[in-house]
Amino acid sequence: MKLDITVQRLQCFVEAADQQSFRRAAEALNLTQPALSQHIQVLERILRVNLFERSAKGARLTPLGQQLVTRARAVLNSVDRLEEFADNLAAGQDGTISIACYPVHIERFLGRIIGAFRRDYPRIRLDLTRLRDDRRRGLASAIQR
């Protein structure tokens, strides 16, 4: 069976665990209580575990649910970070720029440019690759002959 664990199902699970009530969790997520219950039932079927002990007083996590809610929170946190990273990339505020150049160019002018760039764009990583300067090597070999 294909795992169909969605972000929305994980949000329902975590919110219900936090609220200890499907009704309050549904209100917090702007869902109907039957819709929230269905998301949790599908998640329980996918994971093959009961996540909650349901009663007239509310919903309490089962011991397995207590272990899984920590992982679900971590997944939701990762999704939030992914969205934030994508937003920053789209705005040109995050990412990686790769530069390949000869060491002599780094020494002569690129160092100042990189310094100014890093001050203006601190979240953008720079990958600097130094190329072997075979021209100098060839010149040294010619001089030695």
For each residue, the residues with C-beta under 8 A, 3 or more apart:
1: 46
2:
3: 46
4: 42 46
5: 9 10 43 46 47
6: 9 10
7: 10 11 76 79
8: 11 12 39
9: 5 6 12 13 39 40 42 43
10: 5 6 7 13 14 43 72 75 76
11: 7 8 14 15 29 76
12: 8 9 15 16 25 29 31 36 39 40 43
13: 9 10 16 17 39 40 43 51 65 68 69 72
14: 10 11 17 18 69 72 73 76
15: 11 12 18 19 25 28 29 36
16: 12 13 19 20 21 22 25 36 40 52 59
17: 13 14 20 51 52 61 65 69
18: 14 15 25
19: 15 16 22 24 25 28
20: 16 17 24 58 59 60
21: 16 24 25 58 59
22: 16 19 25 26 33 36 37 40 54 58 59
23: 26 27 33
24: 19 20 21 27 28
25: 12 15 16 18 19 21 22 28 29 36
26: 22 23 29 31 32 33 35 36
27: 23 24 30
28: 15 19 24 25
29: 11 12 15 25 26 36
30: 27
31: 12 26 35 36 39
32: 26 35 36
33: 22 23 26 36 37
34: 37 38
35: 26 31 32 38 39
36: 12 15 16 22 25 26 29 31 32 33 39 40
37: 22 33 34 40 41
38: 34 35 41 42
39: 8 9 12 13 31 35 36 42 43
40: 9 12 13 16 22 36 37 43 44 51 52
41: 37 38 44 45
42: 4 9 38 39 45 46
43: 5 9 10 12 13 39 40 46 47 51
44: 40 41 47 48 49 50 51
45: 41 42 48
46: 1 3 4 5 42 43
47: 5 43 44 51 68
48: 44 45
49: 44 62 64 65 68
50: 44 53 62 64 65
51: 13 17 40 43 44 47 61 62 64 65 68 69
52: 16 17 40 59 60 61 62 65
53: 50 59 60 61 62
54: 22 59
55: 58 59 60
56:
57:
58: 20 21 22 55
59: 16 20 21 22 52 53 54 55
60: 20 52 53 55
61: 17 51 52 53 65 66 69
62: 49 50 51 52 53 65 66
63: 66 67
64: 49 50 51 67 68
65: 13 17 49 50 51 52 61 62 68 69
66: 61 62 63 69 70
67: 63 64 70 71
68: 13 47 49 51 64 65 71 72
69: 13 14 17 51 61 65 66 72 73
70: 66 67 73 74
71: 67 68 74 75
72: 10 13 14 68 69 75 76
73: 14 69 70 76 77
74: 70 71 77 78
75: 10 71 72 78 79
76: 7 10 11 14 72 73 79 80
77: 73 74 80 81
78: 74 75 81 82
79: 7 75 76 82 83
80: 76 77 83 84
81: 77 78 84 85
82: 78 79 85 86
83: 79 80 86 87
84: 80 81 87 88
85: 81 82 88 89 94
86: 82 83 89 90
87: 83 84 90 91
88: 84 85 91 93 94 95 123
89: 85 86 92 93 94 95
90: 86 87
91: 87 88 94
92: 89 95 121
93: 88 89 121 123 124
94: 85 88 89 91 123 124
95: 88 89 92 124 125
96: 124 125 126 127
97: 124 125 126 127
98: 126 127 129
99: 110 126 127 128 129
100: 129 130 131
101: 105 106 110 128 129 130 131
102: 105 106 130 131 133
103: 106 107 130 131 133
104: 107 108 133 136
105: 101 102 108 109 110
106: 101 102 103 110 111 128 130
107: 103 104 111
108: 104 105
109: 105 112 113
110: 99 101 105 106 113 114
111: 106 107 114 115
112: 109 115 116
113: 109 110 116 117
114: 110 111 117 118 126 128
115: 111 112 118 119
116: 112 113 119 120
117: 113 114 120 121 124 126
118: 114 115 121 122 126
119: 115 116 122
120: 116 117
121: 92 93 117 118 124
122: 118 119
123: 88 93 94
124: 93 94 95 96 97 117 121
125: 95 96 97
126: 96 97 98 99 114 117 118
127: 96 97 98 99
128: 99 101 106 114
129: 98 99 100 101
130: 100 101 102 103 106
131: 100 101 102 103
132: 137
133: 102 103 104 136 137
134: 137 138
135: 138 139
136: 104 133 139 140
137: 132 133 134 140 141
138: 134 135 141 142
139: 135 136 142 143
140: 136 137 143 144
141: 137 138 144 145
142: 138 139 145
143: 139 140
144: 140 141
145: 141 142
